[in-house]
Amino acid sequence: MPRPTAAQLAYGSATVVFSTVAMILLSQTESGVGVGVIVLAALLLGLLVAVTVPMPKAARTVRTNRAAAVGESAEPGVRVPADSVRS
């Protein structure tokens, strides 16, 4: 499993904190069991948010057909020596 990104950690943590505060204020609960249920629900919600934040996609280098045929790199300014090109 890949490591979580900074965005995933930030969104998940913010969701846990804000949803916990909001649910405690809205429910006006004072019992320990009620607070425990709210905290558990907030943790699950934070986990759901952190998992659904899109992961960054890996950069891909695309070579054109012409560049592959000639042996050139697709990047401008990068040259391949002529003796390394296969016929």
Rosetta blueprint (number, residue, H / E / L):
1 M L
2 P L
3 R L
4 P L
5 T L
6 A H
7 A H
8 Q H
9 L H
10 A H
11 Y H
12 G H
13 S H
14 A H
15 T H
16 V H
17 V H
18 F H
19 S H
20 T H
21 V H
22 A H
23 M H
24 I H
25 L H
26 L H
27 S H
28 Q L
29 T L
30 E L
31 S L
32 G H
33 V H
34 G H
35 V H
36 G H
37 V H
38 I H
39 V H
40 L H
41 A H
42 A H
43 L H
44 L H
45 L H
46 G H
47 L H
48 L H
49 V H
50 A H
51 V H
52 T H
53 V L
54 P L
55 M L
56 P L
57 K L
58 A L
59 A L
60 R L
61 T L
62 V L
63 R L
64 T L
65 N H
66 R H
67 A H
68 A H
69 A H
70 V H
71 G L
72 E L
73 S L
74 A L
75 E L
76 P L
77 G L
78 V L
79 R L
80 V L
81 P L
82 A H
83 D H
84 S H
85 V L
86 R L
87 S L
